[in-house]
Amino acid sequence: MPSTFPLARSGKPGYDVDEVDAFLDRAREAFSTPAGVDASVTSNEIRHTAFRVVRKDGYSARHVDAALERLEEAFATRERDQAIARQGSEAYYAEARATAQEILDRLARPEGKKFRRVSPFTRGYHPADVDAFAARVSQYFESGRALPVESVRTIAFRSRYRGYNETQVDLLLDTVVGLMLAVR
């Protein structure tokens, strides 16, 4: 039986084959459920899926991650279409605009104060890095400036003591990704 993905190169870690295949089977089943039936897998779940890393005979992480991104986008499109059918496009997009406004309100806070800081003995995201990226996100929502969803998914910030709370920043970035996919 052929592999779903190429295996990681010899000596390189990869994702557990059984976990990946089991998740993809569950996702296929969920995607094939009829409209109106709650799917057991959502775009949000796909975005947060993680697999055990194995040292030998694992799937190439790069290939699996790329497939998960495409799968997330397919589920998000389906979820958007179902929500519009259920509540109408006007209500759906009004909800999306309200979420975007909440994001913009957070990002309009002064530099260095956009998120809660961690203690002086704890490392968090470097505020200057986060604030600079926050400006790009704000421009995306305010003026439609290009910002690929991939940039939001993969952004990495330096760390520093007394930085921004990572969980809080990650939650906002996750909301941004979800919103970007919801209005495509």
Sequence and secondary structure as in RCSB ss.txt:
>XXXX:A:sequence
MPSTFPLARSGKPGYDVDEVDAFLDRAREAFSTPAGVDASVTSNEIRHTAFRVVRKDGYSARHVDAALERLEEAF
ATRERDQAIARQGSEAYYAEARATAQEILDRLARPEGKKFRRVSPFTRGYHPADVDAFAARVSQYFESGRALPVE
SVRTIAFRSRYRGYNETQVDLLLDTVVGLMLAVR
>XXXX:A:secstr
   SS B  TTS EE HHHHHHHHHHHHHHHTS TTS  SS HHHHHT    EESSS B HHHHHHHHHHHHHHH
HHHHHHHHHHHH HHHHHHHHHHHHHHHHHHHTS TT SS B  TTSEEE HHHHHHHHHHHHHHHHH     HH
HHHH    EEET B HHHHHHHHHHHHHHHHHT 
